[in-house]
Amino acid sequence: MTSLLRPQPDSGPRSLRLTPPENLKVEARTLGTKLSFDVPVSNISRSGMLLEWSNKKYTLPFIENTLVEIELTTTLRGEPRNINILGKVTRKFGENSASQYGIKLIHSGEQDHFEWINIITNLEKTLL
């Protein structure tokens, strides 16, 4: 019976999961659409983030493999930062009105990538 199970891909070691800064705001939308959603972030890592959605009225239109445009807004060392990243929904947990979405970051411009890594590095320093 076990021969019928698909082997899980070896993705290697997982990145450290960090609590996002309180001032981090995330707007997410399906690639190419104008309708965006303010989505709370559960945790972040160098390679992605876990978004939480608990709204009884609306469900997010994201399923696995959906490409999403993510706009992050935060303040870093007293200066406002906007970061635009393309992500992919790799996992979805829970029901439609109370779900979590695992997002893998797949593309960003050079400056946006630098800003993202800067946020992660600053959070990692607080753990030391």
C-alpha positions in Angstrom: 0.0 0.0 0.0 2.8 2.4 0.7 4.1 2.1 -2.8 1.0 4.0 -3.9 2.0 7.1 -2.0 3.9 9.8 -3.9 7.3 10.6 -2.4 7.6 14.1 -1.0 10.2 16.3 -2.7 13.2 17.0 -0.6 13.2 20.8 -0.3 16.2 20.9 1.9 16.4 22.8 5.2 13.6 25.3 6.0 14.3 29.0 6.4 14.0 30.5 9.9 10.4 31.7 10.4 10.2 35.2 11.9 7.5 37.2 13.4 6.9 40.1 11.0 7.4 43.7 12.2 4.2 45.3 13.6 4.3 48.0 10.9 4.4 45.6 8.0 1.3 45.9 5.8 0.6 43.5 2.9 -1.6 44.0 -0.1 -2.0 40.9 -2.3 -3.8 40.4 -5.6 -3.9 37.8 -8.3 -1.4 38.6 -11.0 -2.9 41.0 -13.5 -6.0 42.1 -11.5 -6.7 45.4 -9.8 -8.7 44.0 -6.8 -6.3 43.8 -3.9 -6.7 42.5 -0.3 -5.1 43.7 2.9 -3.9 40.4 4.4 -2.3 39.9 7.8 1.0 38.1 7.9 1.6 35.3 10.3 5.3 34.8 9.7 8.0 35.6 7.2 11.2 34.0 6.0 13.9 34.7 3.4 12.0 32.7 0.9 8.4 33.6 1.6 5.6 34.3 4.0 2.5 32.8 5.6 -0.6 35.0 5.1 -3.7 34.6 7.3 -7.3 35.3 6.2 -10.3 35.2 8.5 -13.2 37.0 7.0 -16.6 35.5 7.1 -17.9 37.8 4.3 -15.2 37.3 1.7 -12.9 34.6 0.6 -9.5 35.2 -1.1 -9.5 34.1 -4.7 -6.2 32.2 -4.2 -5.7 28.5 -4.8 -2.5 26.6 -5.0 -0.2 27.7 -7.8 -1.9 31.2 -8.0 0.6 33.9 -8.9 0.1 36.9 -6.7 1.5 40.4 -6.8 2.4 41.5 -3.3 3.0 45.1 -2.2 4.7 45.4 1.2 4.7 48.7 3.1 6.8 49.2 6.2 9.1 51.6 8.0 12.7 50.8 8.3 15.0 53.0 10.4 12.3 55.7 10.3 11.9 55.7 6.6 8.8 54.4 4.7 9.6 51.5 2.4 7.5 50.0 -0.4 8.5 46.6 -1.7 6.9 44.9 -4.7 7.3 41.1 -5.1 5.8 38.4 -7.2 4.8 35.3 -5.3 3.3 31.9 -5.8 0.7 30.2 -3.5 2.4 26.9 -2.6 0.0 25.8 0.2 -3.4 26.6 1.4 -4.6 25.5 4.9 -8.1 25.8 6.4 -11.5 26.7 5.2 -12.3 29.6 2.8 -13.4 32.0 5.5 -10.4 31.1 7.8 -7.4 30.2 5.7 -3.7 30.4 5.7 -1.7 30.8 2.5 2.0 29.8 2.1 3.5 32.2 -0.4 6.9 31.5 -2.0 8.6 34.7 -3.3 9.6 34.0 -6.9 10.6 37.4 -8.4 11.4 40.9 -7.4 13.5 43.8 -8.8 17.0 44.3 -7.5 16.1 47.1 -5.1 12.9 45.3 -3.9 15.0 42.2 -3.2 17.6 44.3 -1.3 14.8 45.9 0.8 13.2 42.4 1.6 16.6 40.9 2.7 17.2 44.1 4.8 14.0 43.5 6.7 14.8 39.9 7.3 18.3 40.6 8.4 17.1 43.3 10.8 14.6 40.8 12.3 17.3 38.1 12.6 19.6 40.5 14.4 16.9 40.9 17.1 17.1 37.2 17.8 20.8 37.4 18.8 
